[in-house]
Amino acid sequence: MNESMKKELYQSVQYIAQNYLSAYDNVSEQRAVTIADEDTIKKIRNIGFPKNGRPLKNVIDEMVKEVYTNQAIMQHPRFLAFVPSPATPISWLADVLTYSYNPHAGSWLQSSSASCIEQEVIKWLCQQAGYPNSAGGLFVSGGSMSNLTALITARNVKLSENEYAKGVAYLSRQTHSCVARDLRIMGLLTEQIKNIPSDDKYCMDISHLEQEIIKDTKAGKKPFVVVATAGTTNTGSIDSLNEIADLCEKYNMWMHVDGAYGGSVLVSPKYKHLLDGISRADSITWDAHKWLFQTYGCSMVLMKNGRYLINCFSTHPEYLKDAVIENDQTNYWDWGPELTRPARSLKLWFTIQTLGTEKLSQMVEHGIQLAEWAENEIKKYQEWEIITPAQLAIVNFRYSSTDLDEHLLDMINARISQKMIDDGFACVLTTKLKGKTVLRICAIHPDATEDDMRNTVRLLVDYAKQVKSEYKL
Ligand SMILES: Cc1ncc(COP(=O)(O)O)c(C=O)c1O
């Protein structure tokens, strides 16, 4: 590399860091969501692929202006939709560091120290879940992939190949949609995926679950896995983990817990009791790019018996033989579906090293407080109804006047959310609960304040008035 290129690269790194940090500094004043307008999209499409390269600075500026500005800002304290990913700047810095060295985290030969860190982080996470020393796991790209990895292993352990067509998996109506998709990717047919109804609290109905297992067994099918959720996406509800564990033991089934979202309360001494029973699960999904404040894509799949992952995923082709320098347990390409993989564990390690576990648990606990503040504010307004109270940092509510019919109320609530997106002050979207369109806040940003919650709710209340007058009500 010549000197001028080196200088340009060096200046670019500084420039990007400055841009990122100043944007981070005044994030609260920015719009929570910006969608590219037609002109911008046209401009991007017209950029094309130049025969000769362009100066770095031009391309960086263009990308900042046309690409990164037009997005939902996940670091925004009032981005309260989906499950947000309020990534800490520490995680960003760890990405910069890791991608500077670009370790291949597939084998011990290629990344011995990074693999060692992955083992240590997994061990620590397993301890938080109350798992024994036999536990193991690995990092993958997201909750969908963690669930897939666990479910493939569950089938491998519980069914012989000639039983695959008879295998049945049990989910609840509140299970994240990626789980059913994962099962379809695995080749299960619709009738092999059972959606168990939820009770009033949006938890899986356990007696219904048992009846279905008995019925299917009598019909010659092979129930092999129950997917419980610790922190459902809609309401933050937590399935009855101990009762599901009892059933799984009784019927020799695999218990998987999707804790992609709620798993993070395990780092809080104050709230970890909410997930009592999780240590009885055979496997757990836990996303660090949600409530552990990491950049994408950073998720962990934990397994009570780590050997099951190796039994399921290891392959030994001749061209990888020389990379097996210690024993097969140290090569992460034998633990999951990826061969070439980035060293995702390093940013979580770096975050914990620099913040400490106490700070991390305070950051998680803050989310629970934020949703409670939002709920308290909503309760101050007549004609506003709490649909599900604050639970694991999620609260559902709606504008609800007894004078108006349900269809109209659905339209009003959807319109309130749209107005908030247009305004950009916050992002609050809707979901459907018991057939009603409701507004949903999921608040896990460690820097969001009580005022952020209050002012967001107040604005929603104002919008309700405006929408009513738009509709001449
Ligand atoms: C409970 C739950 N499981 C799984 C997922 C999917 O995770 P990912 O988007 O990382 O694939 C989500 C995403 O919000 C979730 O809330």
The ligand as an SDF file (V2000), in Angstrom:
LIG
                    3D

 16 16  0  0  0  0  0  0  0  0999 V2000
  -38.6090  -13.7730   20.9980 C   0  0  0  0  0  0  0  0  0  0  0  0
  -37.8720  -13.6070   19.7010 C   0  0  0  0  0  0  0  0  0  0  0  0
  -37.3420  -14.6950   19.1000 N   0  0  0  0  0  0  0  0  0  0  0  0
  -36.6660  -14.6010   17.9410 C   0  0  0  0  0  0  0  0  0  0  0  0
  -36.5100  -13.3970   17.3040 C   0  0  0  0  0  0  0  0  0  0  0  0
  -35.7860  -13.3400   15.9960 C   0  0  0  0  0  0  0  0  0  0  0  0
  -34.4810  -12.8720   16.2280 O   0  0  0  0  0  0  0  0  0  0  0  0
  -33.5850  -12.3060   15.0260 P   0  0  0  0  0  0  0  0  0  0  0  0
  -34.3410  -11.1510   14.4570 O   0  0  0  0  0  0  0  0  0  0  0  0
  -32.3210  -11.9250   15.7010 O   0  0  0  0  0  0  0  0  0  0  0  0
  -33.4070  -13.4060   14.0430 O   0  0  0  0  0  0  0  0  0  0  0  0
  -37.0480  -12.2410   17.8750 C   0  0  0  0  0  0  0  0  0  0  0  0
  -36.9090  -10.9280   17.2170 C   0  0  0  0  0  0  0  0  0  0  0  0
  -37.4220   -9.9150   17.6590 O   0  0  0  0  0  0  0  0  0  0  0  0
  -37.7360  -12.3430   19.1120 C   0  0  0  0  0  0  0  0  0  0  0  0
  -38.2760  -11.2660   19.7140 O   0  0  0  0  0  0  0  0  0  0  0  0
  1  2  1  0
  2  3  1  0
  2 15  2  0
  3  4  2  0
  4  5  1  0
  5  6  1  0
  5 12  2  0
  6  7  1  0
  7  8  1  0
  8  9  2  0
  8 10  1  0
  8 11  1  0
 12 13  1  0
 12 15  1  0
 13 14  2  0
 15 16  1  0
M  END
$$$$
